[in-house]
Amino acid sequence: MLGKIIGAVAGAKAASRTRGVNEPGGALMGVAAVAMARRFGIPGMIAAAAGGYALKRYNERRQAREAFTRTS
């Protein structure tokens, strides 16, 4: 219970500094992050972070490719 509250507060604070996310949304993401950390454990969190990074890189490359073909 205390972990969820701390996660919600941390998520709300992080959301106030992030464009496109409001504070209630950040609080929900903070609570979800605590629940995921508990369920996945360390190896699962590392795998989720690596997957998120790979998805980010894929999207950046796809957008760059689309921008290149649009200008050509």
C-alpha positions in Angstrom: 0.0 0.0 0.0 2.7 2.4 0.9 4.7 1.5 -2.2 1.7 2.4 -4.4 1.3 5.7 -2.7 4.9 6.6 -3.1 4.8 5.4 -6.8 1.7 7.6 -7.4 3.4 10.7 -5.9 6.6 10.1 -7.8 4.6 9.5 -11.0 2.6 12.7 -10.5 5.8 14.7 -9.9 7.4 13.2 -13.0 4.3 13.9 -15.1 4.4 17.6 -14.2 7.8 17.8 -15.9 6.8 15.7 -18.9 5.1 17.1 -21.9 1.9 15.3 -22.9 1.2 13.7 -19.6 -1.0 15.2 -16.9 -0.6 14.6 -13.1 -3.4 12.0 -12.7 -2.0 10.1 -15.7 1.4 10.2 -14.1 0.0 9.0 -10.8 -1.6 6.0 -12.6 1.7 5.2 -14.3 3.5 5.4 -11.0 1.1 2.9 -9.4 1.4 0.6 -12.5 5.2 0.8 -12.3 5.2 -0.4 -8.7 2.9 -3.3 -9.5 5.0 -4.2 -12.5 8.2 -4.1 -10.5 6.7 -6.4 -7.9 5.4 -8.9 -10.5 8.3 -8.9 -13.0 11.2 -8.7 -10.6 14.6 -7.5 -11.6 15.0 -9.6 -14.8 11.6 -8.7 -16.0 12.1 -5.0 -15.5 15.4 -5.2 -17.4 13.7 -7.0 -20.2 10.8 -4.4 -20.3 13.3 -1.5 -20.3 15.3 -3.1 -23.1 12.1 -3.7 -25.1 11.0 -0.1 -24.6 14.3 1.2 -25.7 14.2 -1.1 -28.8 10.7 0.2 -29.6 11.8 3.8 -29.2 14.8 3.2 -31.6 12.5 1.5 -34.1 10.0 4.4 -34.1 12.8 7.0 -34.5 14.3 5.1 -37.5 10.9 4.7 -39.1 10.1 8.4 -38.7 13.5 9.4 -40.1 12.9 7.1 -43.1 9.5 8.6 -43.7 10.8 12.1 -43.4 13.6 11.2 -45.9 11.2 9.7 -48.4 8.9 12.7 -48.1 11.6 15.2 -48.8 13.1 13.2 -51.7 
